[in-house]
Amino acid sequence: MTSTPARPRTASGRTRRRAHRGARHARPNGTPAPMPAPPAITTRSHRAPARRPYLLVALLRCVLYVTPLSVAAAAADPIARVAWPVPLATLLLGWAAAQTLTCTGISIARRAGPGAAARLVGSGFAGAAGLWCSLVWMAPVPLVGPDRGQALVIGLGGLGTLATVTAALVTRAEAVVVLWSLPCWVLGAATLARLAGESVLDAVPIGLLLPAAIVVPLIRAFQPVAVLSGCVHPPRLTPAELRRSGGYLIIGAAQAVCVGLVWQAGPAGSTVPFWLPLLLAVPILEALIGWHTRQLDARPATAGDDYRRHVRGVTWITLTGLLPPFGVGVALALAAYFRPARLPSFADTPAGALGLAAGTLLGGVFALTYLLAARNRTGISATLAAAPPLLTAALPFLPLPSSGPLPDAVAVLATTHLAGLLVVALTASPAPDLALDDPRRKP
């Protein structure tokens, strides 16, 4: 977000005129009076905001993502009492809205300030909440469970938590919102400790405290809405911003569907869930993509071949950092079938190893998707994100042998990951709207 500083105070026009009139008179001894130094010329410049180190930004985002996980852990008991489509539909609706509104909100915040961006995010999630209420009201009982009220509360709580994260990202208030989200962390940790057998925490009313723990950071995240600003309504989005938001909508929906597919295909009751490698890979991938974006911003002073070489070099280094998830995922998948008898297993069953492989490959696909989107190749990124769900839906109609849902998911994710690596390698050049001499590029 660029800001325009106020013009520095200089000598007034009357003072300058007096100085010039006094300079025309000679001294008593006949020598001319020296001309005063001209006032300093000040120009109005758009100063770029002070940028935080990319490692700090990545750390804040990763810490902020702990809040939805803590809420999900604290609500484990209510989630178990509803039908399985309820949490998946909440994830699909909320994650797609979060991706779209984060992209749009950042653009609005640059032009109209954090207040307008927070209002846009609030309006978007209010529409998502209304849609969720309609879905719960009209859905049949097998899709929501016997208690519609419980399903309604779970969905609204998940949407509110994702709205808090989105508002914190677009208003750059991650650190403050993290502090206000600490009660969610405490309740999530208390729930996990209770599941581990700590009977001392049985008296803690987690179900009663959780709604308040969700609402408090939600109010703090949308505090810029209450601050009066010059722009009450968000400005209109440009066609390029609309296309980019549509791409992020597809990306968010496809990512949520991928998580649901791996979750449903995984083994029930596995002690090593598929999302464990995904959580471990998030900080590394956030830092890698943040470094990539920062290196693109620190472009050479000249355009042309120097800039293209700079972008290609940064892309190849980033691509090297994205190779380990593919290698580890393929190795885990092979170990599930060719595990030595004397080697102790790192998972309960071969299905558990396949679950770990699916989570590792899924994290790599997410990283490739975000990398392409960060390089303004939103269309290619949306296509890559939508590939696993589309391939999974097309597998029954293809003349290929099937080994089960989980092996098929691993194969689809490995194919998509490899295709994403090739796409990044083939597009290791600046996008058209990232060219240095493009006047649309922000300084």
C-alpha positions, 0 to 999 in steps of 0.5 A: 500500500503506497502512501502520499506524504504531506508536502514539507513546510517551506518558506512562504511566497511573501518571504521569497518575494521580500528576499528578491526585492531586497536583492535589487538594492545595493549596499551603501558602499556600492557593492551589490547585495548577494542573492539569497539561496533559492528555496529548496524545491520539493516535489510530491512523491509516492513513497513506498511503504516500509516492507517487513522482512519476508521471513517475518511475514511468512512466520506471522501468516503461519502463526495466524493459520494456527487459529482455524486449526485450534478452532477445529480441534476445540470443536472436534466433539460437535463436528463428530455429531454432524454428517461428514459433508458439513465440515467439508462444505464449510471448508469449501465455502470458507476457503474459496471465499478466503482466497477470493477476498484476500486477493481482492481485499489487498487490491482495495487496501492499496487504493482505498485503505484498510477500512474499505478492504475490511468492509469488502471482506465482511460483505463477502463473508456475510454473503457466504454465511447467508448461503450457508444458512440456506444450504443447511435449511434446504439440505436433506437430513443425511447431508447435515445430520439430525441436528440442523442447528448444530450444523448451522453453528459449526458452519458459521463458526468456521466461516467466522474464523476464516473471515478473521484470518482474511481480514487480518491479512488484507489489513496487515494486522496479523500480529494483533489478531494473533494475540486476540486469538490466543483463547482459541489456541488454549481451548484447542490445546485443552481439547487435545489434552482431554482426548489424551486422557487428562481428566483434570480438564473435563470440567472446562466448558469448552463448548460454551467458551468457544463461541466467545473465543471466535467472536472476540478476534473477529471483532478485532479483525474488523475494527477498521470497518468502524474507522471513518474514512473518505471512501465509504464504499469500496472502489470498483474492481478493474477487469484485470482484478476481476479475472484475478479474483475469479482465478483465486476463487477456482484455486480456493475451491479446488484446494478444498476439494483436494483436501476433502478427497484425500481425507475421505480416501485415507484410512480411518483412525490412522495415528499418522494423518495425511495433514501432518506433512502438510502442516510441516511443509507450510512454513517452509513453502511460505518462506520460499514463496516469500523469498521468490516474491521479494527477489522479483521485487528487487529487480535490476535497474535496467529492463530487457535481457537483464531482467529476464535473466534475473527472473529466470535465475530466481525461478530456477532456484525456487524450483529446486526448493520445490523438488523435495516434496515431490521426491519425498512423496514418491519415496513414501508411496514406493515404501508403502509397497516395497517396505523391507521386512526388517525396517521398522515402519514409519506408519501403521499400515501401507495405507498410512504411508500412502496417506503421508505421501498424499499429504506431502504431494498435496503440499507441493501442489499447493506451493506450485499453485501459489508460486504461479499465482504470485507470478501473475499467471493466475489462469495457469495456476487455476488450471493446475489447482483444478487438475486433481479434482477433474482427474479424479472425477475422470478416472472411472471413465478411463481404461485404467486399473484402479487400486483404490481411492487412496492410491488413485489420489496419490497417483493423481497428485504425483502427476499434477505435481510433476506437471506443475514443476514442468510448467514452472520450468517452461514459464521461467520468464517474466509474465507480460504484466510483470515487465519492467517497462510496463507502466501498469507495474507498481513502483 
